[in-house]
Amino acid sequence: EDLRALEMPLRELLAAKLQAEAANQVKTRFLAAASHDLRQPIQAINLFRDALARTELSDEQRKITNLLAISVHTLGETLYALLDISRLDAGHLTPELRTVAIEDVFDAIDADFSPLALSKGLRFKLYYPARGLQLTTDLGILLSALRNLIGNAFKYTERGGVLVGVRRRSGRVQIGR
């Protein structure tokens, strides 16, 4: 009788596990289809923006075109970050760890956000006192996370600026904003 009492919860657990696995597969298929479907409009927006940039524009229109380029880039990065997180979660993406100089990470971040800071009239400062600092990381995943955080900082900063710094803490590297 004790075994029969245990049998029912085990069946329920197995059924719940199978249901969760099926839901995860549906989510993975949805994200794969959505990513394909969302990449097409992003590419189309970029093509239209490029065509517009090749025409004669006023300074204000050129500024708007540049902001559009930044926004589309951010949208694409956000999409790819979500897909990466989903693929990591599903076990379909394995981080590729390699040694990267912090200067390379911050150069990429500077190139992405300096135009946005300029257009919004904000200061943008990258602080890394430890030149030659090396990280062991998956550069793509790290950049996706940083772009998301820094993008949000710019989104909600009306005046002043955004500071992103790195420092050593207990044998590790801490990046903050």
Summary of the structure (lengths in Angstrom):
residues: 177
radius of gyration: 22.3
end to end distance: 60.1
largest distance: 84.4
contacts: 440
relative contact order: 0.10
helix: 68%
strand: 15%
